[in-house]
Amino acid sequence: MAEEEPVAPEELLEQFARLKVTDVLFSTMSTVAQLGYAKLGEEARDLEQAQVAIESLRALLPVLEANAPEEIVRDYRQVVANLQLAYVEAAGG
């Protein structure tokens, strides 16, 4: 397996300049949702961390609403609702 060459600082700066904050937001929200679901599973159940995931997503939704297409916002609202329902089920309610 060949070693990868290190990325030059100038190239990193160029990549950051092209990066959109909204793209990072989408990625972050997806990761938080996946972690939230994982924390509701029987093997790694941690309701406190699942609640942190839910509240984090709810806090980011208004930012997303102001900066993303409606269909993406709708999808993330549905993710939050599904995660909340899964939380209630995992909590025994």
TIVO-2410 file (N, C-alpha, C; in nm, 3 decimals):
# residues 93
REC num residu      c1      c2      c3 atome chaine
REC   1      M   0.084  -0.117   0.000     N      A
REC   1      M   0.000   0.000   0.000    CA      A
REC   1      M   0.089   0.124   0.000     C      A
REC   2      A   0.069   0.211  -0.095     N      A
REC   2      A   0.151   0.331  -0.108    CA      A
REC   2      A   0.110   0.434  -0.004     C      A
REC   3      E   0.212   0.505   0.046     N      A
REC   3      E   0.184   0.612   0.140    CA      A
REC   3      E   0.127   0.732   0.066     C      A
REC   4      E   0.032   0.798   0.129     N      A
REC   4      E  -0.024   0.919   0.070    CA      A
REC   4      E   0.069   1.036   0.096     C      A
REC   5      E   0.080   1.122  -0.003     N      A
REC   5      E   0.163   1.241   0.014    CA      A
REC   5      E   0.089   1.341   0.100     C      A
REC   6      P   0.162   1.411   0.186     N      A
REC   6      P   0.095   1.513   0.269    CA      A
REC   6      P   0.037   1.624   0.182     C      A
REC   7      V  -0.073   1.679   0.228     N      A
REC   7      V  -0.139   1.788   0.156    CA      A
REC   7      V  -0.069   1.919   0.191     C      A
REC   8      A  -0.039   1.995   0.091     N      A
REC   8      A   0.028   2.124   0.112    CA      A
REC   8      A  -0.066   2.221   0.182     C      A
REC   9      P  -0.014   2.306   0.269     N      A
REC   9      P  -0.099   2.404   0.339    CA      A
REC   9      P  -0.180   2.490   0.242     C      A
REC  10      E  -0.122   2.527   0.130     N      A
REC  10      E  -0.193   2.609   0.032    CA      A
REC  10      E  -0.314   2.535  -0.025     C      A
REC  11      E  -0.296   2.405  -0.045     N      A
REC  11      E  -0.406   2.325  -0.097    CA      A
REC  11      E  -0.519   2.313   0.005     C      A
REC  12      L  -0.482   2.298   0.132     N      A
REC  12      L  -0.583   2.293   0.237    CA      A
REC  12      L  -0.661   2.424   0.244     C      A
REC  13      L  -0.590   2.535   0.235     N      A
REC  13      L  -0.658   2.665   0.237    CA      A
REC  13      L  -0.754   2.679   0.120     C      A
REC  14      E  -0.714   2.630   0.005     N      A
REC  14      E  -0.801   2.636  -0.113    CA      A
REC  14      E  -0.925   2.549  -0.093     C      A
REC  15      Q  -0.906   2.431  -0.034     N      A
REC  15      Q  -1.020   2.344  -0.007    CA      A
REC  15      Q  -1.116   2.408   0.092     C      A
REC  16      F  -1.063   2.471   0.196     N      A
REC  16      F  -1.149   2.540   0.294    CA      A
REC  16      F  -1.224   2.656   0.231     C      A
REC  17      A  -1.159   2.725   0.140     N      A
REC  17      A  -1.223   2.839   0.074    CA      A
REC  17      A  -1.343   2.793  -0.009     C      A
REC  18      R  -1.338   2.672  -0.064     N      A
REC  18      R  -1.448   2.620  -0.146    CA      A
REC  18      R  -1.558   2.557  -0.061     C      A
REC  19      L  -1.528   2.524   0.061     N      A
REC  19      L  -1.622   2.454   0.147    CA      A
REC  19      L  -1.734   2.548   0.192     C      A
REC  20      K  -1.856   2.497   0.190     N      A
REC  20      K  -1.971   2.575   0.238    CA      A
REC  20      K  -2.006   2.532   0.380     C      A
REC  21      V  -2.038   2.628   0.463     N      A
REC  21      V  -2.078   2.599   0.600    CA      A
REC  21      V  -2.204   2.511   0.600     C      A
REC  22      T  -2.295   2.535   0.507     N      A
REC  22      T  -2.417   2.454   0.503    CA      A
REC  22      T  -2.385   2.307   0.476     C      A
REC  23      D  -2.283   2.281   0.396     N      A
REC  23      D  -2.245   2.141   0.371    CA      A
REC  23      D  -2.194   2.075   0.499     C      A
REC  24      V  -2.116   2.150   0.576     N      A
REC  24      V  -2.068   2.098   0.704    CA      A
REC  24      V  -2.185   2.079   0.800     C      A
REC  25      L  -2.281   2.169   0.796     N      A
REC  25      L  -2.400   2.158   0.880    CA      A
REC  25      L  -2.477   2.031   0.847     C      A
REC  26      F  -2.497   2.003   0.718     N      A
REC  26      F  -2.568   1.881   0.677    CA      A
REC  26      F  -2.494   1.758   0.729     C      A
REC  27      S  -2.364   1.758   0.711     N      A
REC  27      S  -2.283   1.644   0.755    CA      A
REC  27      S  -2.289   1.627   0.907     C      A
REC  28      T  -2.277   1.738   0.978     N      A
REC  28      T  -2.282   1.733   1.125    CA      A
REC  28      T  -2.417   1.682   1.174     C      A
REC  29      M  -2.524   1.733   1.115     N      A
REC  29      M  -2.657   1.690   1.158    CA      A
REC  29      M  -2.679   1.542   1.129     C      A
REC  30      S  -2.631   1.495   1.016     N      A
REC  30      S  -2.643   1.352   0.984    CA      A
REC  30      S  -2.567   1.267   1.084     C      A
REC  31      T  -2.447   1.311   1.118     N      A
REC  31      T  -2.365   1.237   1.214    CA      A
REC  31      T  -2.431   1.235   1.352     C      A
REC  32      V  -2.482   1.349   1.395     N      A
REC  32      V  -2.548   1.357   1.526    CA      A
REC  32      V  -2.672   1.267   1.528     C      A
REC  33      A  -2.748   1.267   1.420     N      A
REC  33      A  -2.867   1.180   1.413    CA      A
REC  33      A  -2.827   1.033   1.421     C      A
REC  34      Q  -2.723   0.994   1.349     N      A
REC  34      Q  -2.677   0.855   1.353    CA      A
REC  34      Q  -2.632   0.816   1.493     C      A
REC  35      L  -2.558   0.906   1.558     N      A
REC  35      L  -2.515   0.879   1.695    CA      A
REC  35      L  -2.634   0.870   1.789     C      A
REC  36      G  -2.731   0.957   1.770     N      A
REC  36      G  -2.851   0.952   1.853    CA      A
REC  36      G  -2.923   0.819   1.842     C      A
REC  37      Y  -2.940   0.773   1.719     N      A
REC  37      Y  -3.003   0.642   1.700    CA      A
REC  37      Y  -2.920   0.531   1.763     C      A
REC  38      A  -2.788   0.540   1.749     N      A
REC  38      A  -2.700   0.438   1.807    CA      A
REC  38      A  -2.715   0.433   1.959     C      A
REC  39      K  -2.733   0.549   2.021     N      A
REC  39      K  -2.746   0.555   2.167    CA      A
REC  39      K  -2.882   0.504   2.215     C      A
REC  40      L  -2.973   0.480   2.122     N      A
REC  40      L  -3.103   0.424   2.159    CA      A
REC  40      L  -3.107   0.273   2.141     C      A
REC  41      G  -3.004   0.217   2.081     N      A
REC  41      G  -2.998   0.073   2.062    CA      A
REC  41      G  -2.978   0.001   2.194     C      A
REC  42      E  -3.019  -0.124   2.198     N      A
REC  42      E  -3.010  -0.201   2.323    CA      A
REC  42      E  -2.867  -0.221   2.369     C      A
REC  43      E  -2.775  -0.239   2.276     N      A
REC  43      E  -2.636  -0.268   2.312    CA      A
REC  43      E  -2.563  -0.147   2.368     C      A
REC  44      A  -2.594  -0.029   2.319     N      A
REC  44      A  -2.520   0.091   2.361    CA      A
REC  44      A  -2.614   0.198   2.415     C      A
REC  45      R  -2.723   0.155   2.479     N      A
REC  45      R  -2.824   0.251   2.523    CA      A
REC  45      R  -2.769   0.353   2.621     C      A
REC  46      D  -2.790   0.478   2.585     N      A
REC  46      D  -2.749   0.592   2.670    CA      A
REC  46      D  -2.851   0.701   2.642     C      A
REC  47      L  -2.958   0.701   2.718     N      A
REC  47      L  -3.069   0.794   2.693    CA      A
REC  47      L  -3.027   0.940   2.710     C      A
REC  48      E  -2.934   0.966   2.799     N      A
REC  48      E  -2.888   1.103   2.817    CA      A
REC  48      E  -2.820   1.154   2.690     C      A
REC  49      Q  -2.735   1.072   2.630     N      A
REC  49      Q  -2.668   1.112   2.507    CA      A
REC  49      Q  -2.766   1.120   2.389     C      A
REC  50      A  -2.864   1.033   2.387     N      A
REC  50      A  -2.967   1.041   2.283    CA      A
REC  50      A  -3.044   1.172   2.294     C      A
REC  51      Q  -3.071   1.214   2.417     N      A
REC  51      Q  -3.141   1.341   2.439    CA      A
REC  51      Q  -3.056   1.459   2.394     C      A
REC  52      V  -2.925   1.451   2.418     N      A
REC  52      V  -2.834   1.557   2.371    CA      A
REC  52      V  -2.839   1.564   2.218     C      A
REC  53      A  -2.843   1.449   2.153     N      A
REC  53      A  -2.851   1.447   2.006    CA      A
REC  53      A  -2.981   1.513   1.959     C      A
REC  54      I  -3.090   1.478   2.021     N      A
REC  54      I  -3.220   1.535   1.982    CA      A
REC  54      I  -3.220   1.687   2.002     C      A
REC  55      E  -3.175   1.732   2.117     N      A
REC  55      E  -3.175   1.876   2.144    CA      A
REC  55      E  -3.080   1.951   2.052     C      A
REC  56      S  -2.968   1.889   2.018     N      A
REC  56      S  -2.873   1.952   1.925    CA      A
REC  56      S  -2.935   1.969   1.788     C      A
REC  57      L  -3.002   1.866   1.740     N      A
REC  57      L  -3.068   1.874   1.610    CA      A
REC  57      L  -3.178   1.979   1.612     C      A
REC  58      R  -3.255   1.983   1.720     N      A
REC  58      R  -3.361   2.084   1.731    CA      A
REC  58      R  -3.303   2.225   1.731     C      A
REC  59      A  -3.187   2.243   1.794     N      A
REC  59      A  -3.124   2.375   1.799    CA      A
REC  59      A  -3.072   2.417   1.661     C      A
REC  60      L  -3.027   2.322   1.582     N      A
REC  60      L  -2.973   2.353   1.450    CA      A
REC  60      L  -3.080   2.369   1.342     C      A
REC  61      L  -3.198   2.317   1.365     N      A
REC  61      L  -3.305   2.325   1.264    CA      A
REC  61      L  -3.336   2.468   1.220     C      A
REC  62      P  -3.348   2.566   1.309     N      A
REC  62      P  -3.377   2.703   1.262    CA      A
REC  62      P  -3.268   2.759   1.169     C      A
REC  63      V  -3.143   2.723   1.195     N      A
REC  63      V  -3.034   2.767   1.108    CA      A
REC  63      V  -3.050   2.703   0.971     C      A
REC  64      L  -3.084   2.576   0.971     N      A
REC  64      L  -3.105   2.504   0.846    CA      A
REC  64      L  -3.225   2.562   0.769     C      A
REC  65      E  -3.331   2.593   0.841     N      A
REC  65      E  -3.452   2.646   0.778    CA      A
REC  65      E  -3.423   2.775   0.701     C      A
REC  66      A  -3.331   2.855   0.752     N      A
REC  66      A  -3.300   2.983   0.688    CA      A
REC  66      A  -3.200   2.972   0.575     C      A
REC  67      N  -3.139   2.853   0.559     N      A
REC  67      N  -3.028   2.843   0.465    CA      A
REC  67      N  -3.028   2.720   0.375     C      A
REC  68      A  -3.135   2.644   0.375     N      A
REC  68      A  -3.136   2.521   0.295    CA      A
REC  68      A  -3.269   2.508   0.221     C      A
REC  69      P  -3.269   2.430   0.114     N      A
REC  69      P  -3.394   2.406   0.042    CA      A
REC  69      P  -3.497   2.338   0.132     C      A
REC  70      E  -3.623   2.367   0.107     N      A
REC  70      E  -3.732   2.316   0.191    CA      A
REC  70      E  -3.732   2.164   0.202     C      A
REC  71      E  -3.700   2.094   0.094     N      A
REC  71      E  -3.704   1.947   0.099    CA      A
REC  71      E  -3.598   1.892   0.195     C      A
REC  72      I  -3.485   1.957   0.204     N      A
REC  72      I  -3.382   1.913   0.299    CA      A
REC  72      I  -3.427   1.944   0.441     C      A
REC  73      V  -3.484   2.059   0.462     N      A
REC  73      V  -3.536   2.096   0.594    CA      A
REC  73      V  -3.644   1.997   0.636     C      A
REC  74      R  -3.732   1.964   0.545     N      A
REC  74      R  -3.839   1.868   0.574    CA      A
REC  74      R  -3.780   1.733   0.616     C      A
REC  75      D  -3.678   1.689   0.545     N      A
REC  75      D  -3.616   1.560   0.577    CA      A
REC  75      D  -3.555   1.561   0.717     C      A
REC  76      Y  -3.487   1.670   0.752     N      A
REC  76      Y  -3.427   1.677   0.885    CA      A
REC  76      Y  -3.532   1.692   0.995     C      A
REC  77      R  -3.642   1.761   0.967     N      A
REC  77      R  -3.752   1.766   1.065    CA      A
REC  77      R  -3.804   1.625   1.091     C      A
REC  78      Q  -3.816   1.547   0.984     N      A
REC  78      Q  -3.864   1.410   0.998    CA      A
REC  78      Q  -3.765   1.325   1.077     C      A
REC  79      V  -3.637   1.347   1.055     N      A
REC  79      V  -3.534   1.275   1.131    CA      A
REC  79      V  -3.550   1.305   1.280     C      A
REC  80      V  -3.568   1.432   1.314     N      A
REC  80      V  -3.585   1.471   1.454    CA      A
REC  80      V  -3.710   1.406   1.512     C      A
REC  81      A  -3.820   1.410   1.439     N      A
REC  81      A  -3.944   1.349   1.488    CA      A
REC  81      A  -3.927   1.199   1.509     C      A
REC  82      N  -3.863   1.132   1.415     N      A
REC  82      N  -3.841   0.987   1.427    CA      A
REC  82      N  -3.750   0.955   1.545     C      A
REC  83      L  -3.648   1.037   1.564     N      A
REC  83      L  -3.556   1.016   1.675    CA      A
REC  83      L  -3.628   1.037   1.809     C      A
REC  84      Q  -3.717   1.137   1.814     N      A
REC  84      Q  -3.794   1.159   1.937    CA      A
REC  84      Q  -3.886   1.041   1.966     C      A
REC  85      L  -3.950   0.988   1.863     N      A
REC  85      L  -4.036   0.872   1.883    CA      A
REC  85      L  -3.956   0.750   1.928     C      A
REC  86      A  -3.839   0.730   1.870     N      A
REC  86      A  -3.753   0.619   1.909    CA      A
REC  86      A  -3.706   0.635   2.052     C      A
REC  87      Y  -3.681   0.759   2.093     N      A
REC  87      Y  -3.641   0.786   2.231    CA      A
REC  87      Y  -3.753   0.746   2.329     C      A
REC  88      V  -3.874   0.787   2.298     N      A
REC  88      V  -3.987   0.753   2.386    CA      A
REC  88      V  -4.001   0.601   2.397     C      A
REC  89      E  -3.987   0.534   2.285     N      A
REC  89      E  -3.998   0.388   2.284    CA      A
REC  89      E  -3.884   0.325   2.365     C      A
REC  90      A  -3.762   0.375   2.347     N      A
REC  90      A  -3.648   0.320   2.421    CA      A
REC  90      A  -3.658   0.349   2.571     C      A
REC  91      A  -3.719   0.460   2.605     N      A
REC  91      A  -3.734   0.497   2.747    CA      A
REC  91      A  -3.847   0.419   2.814     C      A
REC  92      G  -3.916   0.339   2.735     N      A
REC  92      G  -4.022   0.257   2.791    CA      A
REC  92      G  -4.156   0.322   2.797     C      A
REC  93      G  -4.172   0.428   2.719     N      A
REC  93      G  -4.298   0.503   2.723    CA      A
REC  93      G  -4.376   0.480   2.605     C      A
***
